[in-house]
Amino acid sequence: MDYSKSGAQKPAKDSHHALDLTRRGAPKGKAAEADKKNALLERMKAAAAARKKD
C-alpha cells in the first residue's frame, strides 16, 4: 500500500516561517513604520509628562 497518496497534504517546506517577518540577510524594517512608532511614543511621553505635572 502506498501511504504517501493517503491522508492530508504535506505542508510546504518553508511554511513554518511567518510571511511578514524579514528573512536572514533581508533589509531591516521600514522607515515609515519606524517614524510612525517614534511619533506615537513622543505623544505618549508628552501626555504622561502632562499628566504627571497635574
Secondary structure per residue as TSV (DSSP state, phi and psi in degrees):
chain	resnum	aa	ss	phi	psi
A	1	M	-	360.0	138.6
A	2	D	-	-96.1	99.9
A	3	Y	G	-74.2	-16.3
A	4	S	G	-69.4	-20.3
A	5	K	G	-92.3	-3.7
A	6	S	S	-111.7	159.1
A	7	G	S	88.0	-167.5
A	8	A	S	-73.9	160.1
A	9	Q	-	-68.6	150.7
A	10	K	-	-78.3	138.2
A	11	P	-	-70.3	160.0
A	12	A	-	-60.8	149.5
A	13	K	T	-64.8	-25.1
A	14	D	T	-108.8	20.6
A	15	S	T	-78.3	-8.7
A	16	H	T	-82.0	-2.7
A	17	H	S	-97.0	139.2
A	18	A	-	-69.0	142.3
A	19	L	T	-74.5	-24.7
A	20	D	T	-90.8	-1.4
A	21	L	S	-85.8	144.1
A	22	T	-	-76.0	141.4
A	23	R	-	-86.2	169.0
A	24	R	T	-62.4	127.9
A	25	G	T	87.7	-4.4
A	26	A	S	-81.3	158.6
A	27	P	-	-59.5	144.6
A	28	K	-	-86.6	131.8
A	29	G	-	50.9	176.5
A	30	K	-	-120.3	129.9
A	31	A	H	-63.8	-37.7
A	32	A	H	-64.4	-41.5
A	33	E	H	-67.1	-38.7
A	34	A	H	-65.4	-39.4
A	35	D	H	-64.9	-41.7
A	36	K	H	-63.3	-41.3
A	37	K	H	-66.0	-42.1
A	38	N	H	-64.1	-39.0
A	39	A	H	-64.7	-40.9
A	40	L	H	-63.7	-43.5
A	41	L	H	-62.1	-40.7
A	42	E	H	-62.9	-42.5
A	43	R	H	-63.7	-41.4
A	44	M	H	-65.7	-41.6
A	45	K	H	-64.9	-40.2
A	46	A	H	-64.9	-41.1
A	47	A	H	-66.1	-40.0
A	48	A	H	-66.7	-39.6
A	49	A	H	-66.4	-39.6
A	50	A	H	-65.8	-39.6
A	51	R	H	-69.1	-34.3
A	52	K	H	-69.1	-33.6
A	53	K	H	-69.4	-30.2
A	54	D	-	-72.1	360.0
